[in-house]
Amino acid sequence: MNPKRDKGRRLEAAFGRLPSAQQEMVLEFAEYLLERHGEDAPPQEPQWIERPEDESVIGAIKRLRLTYPMLDPSVLLPQTSELMSQHLTGGREAEEIIDELERMFRSHFNQLQE
């Protein structure tokens, strides 16, 4: 479940049912909101941060949150927690967990783009 994608679908469906004049008003209002609040919106492209040597799993999670600020942390939390648990209690190596975290974040970003 992706709340942002669901909102986009609802907006698209409602927009499509509006007459042309009201569609124009919606676009004008959206552009106004973007001008007013757009700088507060997270970037829509990843903000690449190089992976440091000997990075901890916690450090990787922080780096990936900064790299992908457009992703909803609540959507990522279950998988992130599971991977962290596998590292702390399951003995999986940090490098292996970080590789998997990077794939997970990239996958969620790709889903967001679709």
MDAnalysis code that builds the backbone (N, CA, C; Angstrom):
import MDAnalysis as mda
import numpy as np

u = mda.Universe.empty(342, n_residues=114, atom_resindex=np.repeat(np.arange(114), 3), trajectory=True)
u.add_TopologyAttr("name", ["N", "CA", "C"] * 114)
u.add_TopologyAttr("resid", np.arange(1, 115))
u.add_TopologyAttr("resname", ["MET", "ASN", "PRO", "LYS", "ARG", "ASP", "LYS", "GLY", "ARG", "ARG", "LEU", "GLU", "ALA", "ALA", "PHE", "GLY", "ARG", "LEU", "PRO", "SER", "ALA", "GLN", "GLN", "GLU", "MET", "VAL", "LEU", "GLU", "PHE", "ALA", "GLU", "TYR", "LEU", "LEU", "GLU", "ARG", "HIS", "GLY", "GLU", "ASP", "ALA", "PRO", "PRO", "GLN", "GLU", "PRO", "GLN", "TRP", "ILE", "GLU", "ARG", "PRO", "GLU", "ASP", "GLU", "SER", "VAL", "ILE", "GLY", "ALA", "ILE", "LYS", "ARG", "LEU", "ARG", "LEU", "THR", "TYR", "PRO", "MET", "LEU", "ASP", "PRO", "SER", "VAL", "LEU", "LEU", "PRO", "GLN", "THR", "SER", "GLU", "LEU", "MET", "SER", "GLN", "HIS", "LEU", "THR", "GLY", "GLY", "ARG", "GLU", "ALA", "GLU", "GLU", "ILE", "ILE", "ASP", "GLU", "LEU", "GLU", "ARG", "MET", "PHE", "ARG", "SER", "HIS", "PHE", "ASN", "GLN", "LEU", "GLN", "GLU"])
u.atoms.positions = np.array([
    [0.839, -1.173, 0.000],
    [0.000, 0.000, 0.000],
    [0.888, 1.242, 0.000],
    [0.619, 2.140, -0.927],
    [1.390, 3.364, -1.038],
    [0.424, 4.541, -0.940],
    [0.367, 5.221, 0.222],
    [-0.594, 6.306, 0.413],
    [-0.455, 7.419, -0.623],
    [0.771, 7.733, -1.004],
    [0.985, 8.809, -1.967],
    [0.423, 8.422, -3.333],
    [0.668, 7.179, -3.741],
    [0.156, 6.713, -5.023],
    [-1.376, 6.660, -5.001],
    [-1.951, 6.230, -3.855],
    [-3.404, 6.175, -3.722],
    [-4.017, 7.564, -3.852],
    [-3.384, 8.559, -3.231],
    [-3.873, 9.937, -3.356],
    [-3.790, 10.408, -4.795],
    [-2.702, 10.046, -5.469],
    [-2.541, 10.425, -6.871],
    [-3.632, 9.826, -7.741],
    [-3.968, 8.583, -7.481],
    [-5.035, 7.925, -8.251],
    [-6.385, 8.573, -7.984],
    [-6.650, 8.889, -6.706],
    [-7.915, 9.559, -6.368],
    [-7.999, 10.917, -7.045],
    [-6.895, 11.658, -6.999],
    [-6.864, 12.977, -7.629],
    [-7.082, 12.865, -9.130],
    [-6.411, 11.916, -9.743],
    [-6.554, 11.716, -11.189],
    [-7.993, 11.353, -11.558],
    [-8.611, 10.484, -10.778],
    [-9.987, 10.075, -11.055],
    [-10.942, 11.259, -10.910],
    [-10.783, 12.038, -9.846],
    [-11.650, 13.201, -9.636],
    [-11.422, 14.246, -10.728],
    [-10.159, 14.474, -11.058],
    [-9.819, 15.457, -12.086],
    [-10.464, 15.082, -13.425],
    [-10.421, 13.813, -13.754],
    [-10.985, 13.347, -15.024],
    [-12.487, 13.524, -15.120],
    [-13.178, 13.585, -13.998],
    [-14.635, 13.745, -14.003],
    [-15.066, 15.203, -14.036],
    [-14.124, 16.122, -13.839],
    [-14.468, 17.544, -13.832],
    [-14.600, 18.103, -15.247],
    [-15.483, 19.091, -15.412],
    [-15.537, 19.802, -16.700],
    [-14.228, 20.546, -16.940],
    [-13.963, 20.885, -18.163],
    [-12.702, 21.509, -18.574],
    [-12.374, 22.776, -17.780],
    [-13.357, 23.628, -17.550],
    [-13.105, 24.884, -16.829],
    [-12.643, 24.606, -15.396],
    [-13.258, 23.625, -14.738],
    [-12.869, 23.293, -13.363],
    [-11.507, 22.596, -13.338],
    [-11.188, 21.817, -14.376],
    [-9.864, 21.213, -14.463],
    [-8.803, 22.308, -14.508],
    [-9.086, 23.346, -15.264],
    [-8.146, 24.470, -15.362],
    [-7.958, 25.129, -13.999],
    [-9.050, 25.271, -13.241],
    [-8.965, 25.866, -11.908],
    [-8.124, 24.998, -10.972],
    [-8.304, 23.688, -11.065],
    [-7.516, 22.775, -10.234],
    [-6.037, 22.924, -10.561],
    [-5.703, 22.984, -11.839],
    [-4.301, 23.152, -12.241],
    [-3.727, 24.469, -11.723],
    [-4.491, 25.543, -11.854],
    [-4.022, 26.845, -11.369],
    [-3.792, 26.809, -9.862],
    [-4.708, 26.172, -9.132],
    [-4.560, 26.083, -7.683],
    [-3.348, 25.231, -7.309],
    [-3.155, 24.123, -8.000],
    [-1.998, 23.262, -7.733],
    [-0.695, 24.018, -7.998],
    [-0.643, 24.778, -9.079],
    [0.556, 25.566, -9.376],
    [0.790, 26.637, -8.318],
    [-0.303, 27.242, -7.838],
    [-0.192, 28.224, -6.760],
    [0.395, 27.577, -5.504],
    [-0.131, 26.411, -5.130],
    [0.374, 25.712, -3.948],
    [1.840, 25.319, -4.107],
    [2.200, 24.905, -5.294],
    [3.590, 24.538, -5.542],
    [4.511, 25.740, -5.391],
    [4.077, 26.888, -5.912],
    [4.880, 28.110, -5.756],
    [5.007, 28.481, -4.286],
    [3.927, 28.342, -3.552],
    [3.903, 28.761, -2.155],
    [4.627, 27.792, -1.236],
    [4.494, 26.485, -1.510],
    [5.042, 25.473, -0.603],
    [6.047, 24.546, -1.271],
    [6.343, 24.766, -2.520],
    [7.196, 23.857, -3.274],
    [8.580, 23.670, -2.705],
    [9.145, 24.715, -2.110],
    [10.494, 24.578, -1.559],
    [10.512, 23.660, -0.345],
    [9.355, 23.453, 0.277],
    [9.274, 22.549, 1.418],
    [9.094, 21.096, 0.991],
    [8.740, 20.907, -0.268],
    [8.501, 19.555, -0.767],
    [9.834, 18.836, -0.934],
    [9.875, 17.538, -0.606],
    [11.131, 16.818, -0.797],
    [11.475, 16.690, -2.273],
    [12.754, 16.645, -2.610],
    [13.147, 16.473, -4.009],
    [12.560, 15.173, -4.558],
    [12.274, 15.161, -5.837],
    [11.685, 13.978, -6.457],
    [12.729, 13.060, -7.074],
    [13.966, 13.459, -7.045],
    [15.064, 12.620, -7.519],
    [15.981, 12.309, -6.340],
    [16.573, 11.126, -6.330],
    [17.484, 10.783, -5.227],
    [18.624, 11.790, -5.105],
    [18.994, 12.069, -3.870],
    [20.105, 12.971, -3.555],
    [21.298, 12.090, -3.173],
    [22.034, 11.631, -4.188],
    [23.063, 10.602, -3.974],
    [24.098, 11.024, -2.955],
    [24.306, 10.145, -1.997],
    [25.329, 10.301, -0.969],
    [26.194, 9.045, -1.034],
    [27.477, 9.256, -1.193],
    [28.384, 8.115, -1.324],
    [28.395, 7.276, -0.049],
    [28.449, 5.976, -0.231],
    [28.481, 5.037, 0.889],
    [29.871, 5.028, 1.499],
    [29.979, 5.410, 2.769],
    [31.301, 5.415, 3.404],
    [31.792, 3.998, 3.709],
    [33.092, 3.866, 3.802],
    [33.668, 2.582, 4.209],
    [33.280, 2.317, 5.656],
    [33.140, 1.059, 5.995],
    [32.814, 0.644, 7.360],
    [31.560, 1.327, 7.902],
    [30.566, 1.508, 7.041],
    [29.309, 2.132, 7.451],
    [28.519, 1.174, 8.340],
    [27.888, 1.708, 9.369],
    [27.016, 0.894, 10.217],
    [25.640, 0.788, 9.556],
    [24.860, -0.172, 10.013],
    [23.511, -0.326, 9.469],
    [22.676, 0.913, 9.788],
    [22.788, 1.424, 10.995],
    [22.062, 2.649, 11.370],
    [22.507, 3.804, 10.486],
    [23.804, 3.935, 10.271],
    [24.319, 4.981, 9.390],
    [23.779, 4.839, 7.983],
    [23.669, 3.612, 7.504],
    [23.142, 3.368, 6.155],
    [21.680, 3.779, 6.064],
    [20.908, 3.462, 7.089],
    [19.488, 3.850, 7.087],
    [19.367, 5.365, 7.048],
    [20.172, 6.053, 7.848],
    [20.148, 7.524, 7.835],
    [20.550, 8.063, 6.471],
    [21.602, 7.487, 5.887],
    [22.066, 7.935, 4.564],
    [20.993, 7.710, 3.508],
    [20.359, 6.550, 3.548],
    [19.341, 6.234, 2.543],
    [18.094, 7.097, 2.717],
    [17.750, 7.465, 3.955],
    [16.621, 8.384, 4.173],
    [16.938, 9.754, 3.566],
    [18.196, 10.185, 3.666],
    [18.600, 11.458, 3.055],
    [18.674, 11.339, 1.533],
    [19.072, 10.173, 1.057],
    [19.172, 9.948, -0.386],
    [17.796, 9.920, -1.036],
    [16.827, 9.334, -0.336],
    [15.462, 9.180, -0.872],
    [14.448, 9.902, 0.022],
    [14.517, 11.241, 0.101],
    [13.603, 11.962, 1.006],
    [12.141, 11.902, 0.564],
    [11.903, 11.511, -0.686],
    [10.531, 11.462, -1.186],
    [9.782, 10.210, -0.730],
    [10.483, 9.250, -0.151],
    [9.843, 8.009, 0.290],
    [9.234, 8.174, 1.683],
    [8.088, 7.565, 1.865],
    [7.369, 7.624, 3.134],
    [8.034, 6.662, 4.125],
    [8.604, 7.181, 5.220],
    [9.292, 6.317, 6.176],
    [8.387, 5.241, 6.773],
    [7.108, 5.529, 6.933],
    [6.205, 4.543, 7.536],
    [6.023, 3.324, 6.639],
    [6.163, 3.505, 5.331],
    [6.061, 2.386, 4.397],
    [7.320, 1.522, 4.481],
    [8.453, 2.159, 4.706],
    [9.737, 1.451, 4.761],
    [10.012, 0.801, 6.116],
    [9.342, 1.268, 7.154],
    [9.655, 0.837, 8.516],
    [9.599, -0.672, 8.729],
    [8.562, -1.379, 8.286],
    [8.536, -2.821, 8.561],
    [9.735, -3.574, 7.985],
    [10.075, -3.305, 6.728],
    [11.212, -4.003, 6.110],
    [12.530, -3.565, 6.737],
    [12.654, -2.284, 7.016],
    [13.875, -1.768, 7.627],
    [14.081, -2.390, 9.010],
    [13.013, -2.465, 9.791],
    [13.097, -3.064, 11.126],
    [13.469, -4.538, 11.050],
    [12.898, -5.233, 10.090],
    [13.197, -6.656, 9.922],
    [14.676, -6.860, 9.589],
    [15.199, -6.049, 8.681],
    [16.610, -6.163, 8.317],
    [17.516, -5.819, 9.492],
    [17.150, -4.783, 10.241],
    [17.944, -4.400, 11.403],
    [17.945, -5.534, 12.422],
    [16.802, -6.152, 12.616],
    [16.693, -7.279, 13.540],
    [17.562, -8.460, 13.075],
    [17.565, -8.722, 11.781],
    [18.400, -9.797, 11.241],
    [19.877, -9.530, 11.499],
    [20.252, -8.276, 11.495],
    [21.642, -7.911, 11.761],
    [21.965, -8.054, 13.257],
    [21.086, -7.495, 14.091],
    [21.375, -7.461, 15.526],
    [21.222, -8.814, 16.200],
    [20.162, -9.531, 15.880],
    [19.910, -10.792, 16.576],
    [20.190, -12.017, 15.715],
    [20.172, -11.835, 14.407],
    [20.391, -12.972, 13.525],
    [21.822, -13.127, 13.075],
    [22.640, -12.135, 13.361],
    [24.051, -12.248, 13.042],
    [24.427, -11.988, 11.594],
    [23.495, -11.474, 10.785],
    [23.861, -11.166, 9.396],
    [24.833, -9.993, 9.378],
    [25.796, -10.052, 8.486],
    [26.832, -9.029, 8.374],
    [26.242, -7.682, 7.951],
    [26.826, -6.611, 8.486],
    [26.357, -5.258, 8.182],
    [26.381, -4.984, 6.679],
    [27.447, -5.366, 6.009],
    [27.579, -5.092, 4.573],
    [26.445, -5.752, 3.776],
    [26.106, -6.962, 4.146],
    [25.022, -7.693, 3.480],
    [23.674, -6.997, 3.719],
    [23.438, -6.574, 4.944],
    [22.192, -5.875, 5.286],
    [22.118, -4.540, 4.549],
    [23.229, -3.815, 4.510],
    [23.254, -2.514, 3.832],
    [22.981, -2.688, 2.341],
    [23.567, -3.711, 1.733],
    [23.280, -3.981, 0.309],
    [21.784, -4.201, 0.103],
    [21.185, -4.967, 1.008],
    [19.751, -5.247, 0.896],
    [18.920, -3.986, 1.146],
    [19.332, -3.159, 2.099],
    [18.635, -1.889, 2.344],
    [18.680, -1.001, 1.100],
    [19.842, -0.935, 0.457],
    [19.963, -0.123, -0.751],
    [19.031, -0.624, -1.847],
    [18.949, -1.947, -2.011],
    [18.025, -2.512, -3.010],
    [16.574, -2.189, -2.650],
    [16.256, -2.285, -1.365],
    [14.895, -2.016, -0.916],
    [14.499, -0.558, -1.172],
    [15.359, 0.372, -0.783],
    [15.062, 1.787, -1.007],
    [14.925, 2.070, -2.503],
    [15.829, 1.527, -3.304],
    [15.772, 1.736, -4.761],
    [14.479, 1.163, -5.332],
    [14.069, 0.010, -4.849],
    [12.834, -0.622, -5.304],
    [11.615, 0.230, -4.967],
    [11.573, 0.744, -3.750],
    [10.456, 1.619, -3.358],
    [10.451, 2.898, -4.193],
    [11.624, 3.432, -4.477],
    [11.693, 4.620, -5.322],
    [11.174, 4.303, -6.731],
    [11.573, 3.163, -7.280],
    [11.105, 2.771, -8.620],
    [9.590, 2.597, -8.641],
    [9.027, 2.024, -7.591],
    [7.572, 1.868, -7.501],
    [6.885, 3.231, -7.448],
    [7.484, 4.164, -6.736],
    [6.933, 5.517, -6.642],
    [6.909, 6.195, -8.007],
    [7.913, 5.913, -8.826],
    [8.008, 6.537, -10.146],
    [6.995, 5.987, -11.133],
    [6.512, 4.754, -10.887],
    [5.571, 4.123, -11.823],
    [4.190, 4.712, -11.732],
])
